Every structure is written in structure tokens, then in C-alpha cells.
Amino acid sequence: MPENSAAVLREPRGSLVVERVPLPGPAADEVVVRVRAVAVNPVDWVIQGTGPVTYRWLRAPAVLGSDVAGEVVAVGSGVTRFAVGDRVVGLATGTDRGRDPMHEGAFQEHTALLERLTAPISPELSDDQAAVLPLGASTAACALFQPKHLGLPLPGAADAPRERSGVVVVWGGSTSVGMNAVQLARAAGYTVVSTASPRNAETVRSLGAEVVVDHGAPTAVDDLVAAVAGRSVVGAVALGTTSTAACIEVLRRTGGTVLAMASTPVSLDGVAGRRRLLPGALPVFTRLGLATLGLTLRARRAGIRAAFVWGSSLRDDAMGPELWGRVLPEGLADGSIRPVPEPLVVGHGLDAVQSAIDRQRAGVSARKVVVTL
């Protein structure tokens, strides 16, 4: 029987500790994967640093992490798409409410993945390249295709109109979610206008954005409105602390009525690094609540339907199996979707996961921090 180790959050706000943990067994709808690479997302340091407030349901000990690539070592009784030995990439949802973070957290040598949130890896794709995909692609897909957000038809959907028209606005096109939103919207047949820094603009254009404006320019909103050029705007995806206010203005001026918010309007970076979370962080959380309320009211007054995106919510709807069972495998095979951003491998082994989380919190641009195992 294989052994298993994990980088474990032993106590709230503690550092990750590598230790032996039970080997997960697959439920009927799960595969157990020998993990070969994991990627780090901002949510990992948010949970580690602010979990007692933001993830109050999560109890220690816990294994964090969402992005997994590796090979299948066991399959559940109901699994039909995978067999032992298959190379796969998948979304681990162990830190969600009602899930088991020790059973299905990413930062361990073996983890359980739901079959419906797992896709095959082609021989041409390395584990570290594949590992960047799961949470970014899933969050982007939720923003674009879930009915409570933009509600667009998925790429290749049988019941979708043959001709699709309209513009999708993606503010923050060089972020992990933004890159995936750009290419998924293009794969679905829509025109995309986006923002990025000048050094990342060409990368965002290469993913299918028709126009990329400088998000730091004082004329960024005017430039996006000009890029829309009077065409119908089917919605906007907001990424970054200032993105929601900017997208509301773009939508107000272009007639768009749907906004998917994928970032908070106040960064939690400063609070996550505090020695003590409370009471010192209360002013930050108060600003966050007031800013969110103010933006929601502003959107409502402008006739815009705005809602926050939860990237793993596709686990419980019909879009999850469609995205992971058809759209991603087909898109990766024909080149219309590629795993983005580029991986930034910062270490090997579970001992490197904590420093990888710290590296992500320090800031990366158009890359995704990855650890190989």
C-alpha cells in the first residue's frame, strides 16, 4: 500500500507542516491521483492568513490547494472516463464548505479528485504546465457560462445559436482567471476586449483579445468603451481590486447589463501577513464590506446585475461535467485552449509548498507559481 504525506495546516494561521497522513480511498465518483505538480492560487494564502474570518467552516488539520496534475492510481466503482495509469489534471475542492480537506486537498502526494472535475493530459503536456489550469479555467467558466453570471453558451454547445455576436469585457486579462476568460470567451465565439499592463498586452492578445488597453492608464475606461465601438456588450468579468468600479462604468456607457465579480474591492494581503488577525484587521474587513455594498448599489442603480463568482461552484451544476468532460479536453486537443499562465516552478517536494505560497503572496505577473512533487 503506498504511503502518503501532505503539507498540513495544523492550526489556524499556522505554517504548513509536512507529515504522514492517511491515503485517500476513492468514493464511487472519484479517482485517486499520485500528485506530480500543484499550482498555488491567491486563495491559498487567503485561507491560511484569514481563514478564521473568511473560511470559518474550515477546521484544522486541513490540506489546502486546488490545482493538481498527476496520474491515476485508483478509481471509484462508478468511474467510466479514467483508468489506473492515466495522466490527469483536476480541480480539488477540499476547502469548500461541506467537503473534506484531508481527503481532497491538493497539497499532498495522493489526493482524491471528482471524476466530473478531471480531464486527461496529452503526452505533449508536462505536469507543471497542466497544473496551472484547474482553478483559473473553472473560475473563468463560472463567470462566463453560469446562468447567474453572463450565462453564455459553452464552446461547442449543441443547443447554442450558430452565430454568436457581442463583446465580452475582461478587466484583468493577464491574471490567471483573466487569461482563461479571454480564451474561453473566444472559443465560445465572442469578441473580447481586455486590459493588461503594456508588458503583458501581447500575451493577452495572443489568447484572442481583439483589443488590450493599459489598465493603469487614466483613460483605460474611455479606451475600452472606444474598443467596444458601439457593438453589443454581453457582459464583463472584473479581476483586480479596482476592476469592479471600472467595469460598472464601462457597462453603463456601453449598455451592458451583467457583471461577474471575481475579485474583492479591498486586498487582504496586508491582513494575511499580520501576526494577529483580530482585532487589528477589523478596519480592513469593515472597508471590504462597505466597498462591496457600495459597488453593488452602484451597479443596481445603473441597471447592472452583479454577482461574485465562486470558482468551484461548477462542482454542483451541469456545467462542471461539460467543461471538464468535453470543453477542456477538446480545446486542449485542438489548440483553441491552452494551459495558462505559464508555470513558474519554484521548488520540488512538499517542503517547498509554504515558500511557494509566500512567493505567490509577494506577487507574480502573468505566471502561476508551481511546485513539482
Buried (B, 14 or more C-beta within 10 A) or exposed (E): EEEBBBBBBEEBBEEBBBEEBEBBEBBEBBBBBBBBBBBBBBBBBBBBBBBEBBBEEBEEBBBBBBBBBBBBBBBBEEBEBBEEEBBBBBBBBBBBEEBBBBBBBBBBBBBBBBBBBBBBBEEEBBBBBBBBBBBBBBBBBBBBBBEBBBBBBBBBBEEBEEEBEBBBBBBBBBBBBBBBBBBBBBBBBBBBBBBBBEEBBEBBBBBBBBBBBBBEEEEBBBBBBEBBEEBEBBBBBBBBBBBBBBBBBBBBBBEBBBBBBBBBBBBBBEBBEBEEBEEEBEEBBEEBEEBBEEBBEBBEEBEBBBBBBBBBBBBEBEBBBBBBBBBBBBBBEEEBBBBBBBBBBBBEEBEBBBBBBBBBBEEBEBBBBBBBB
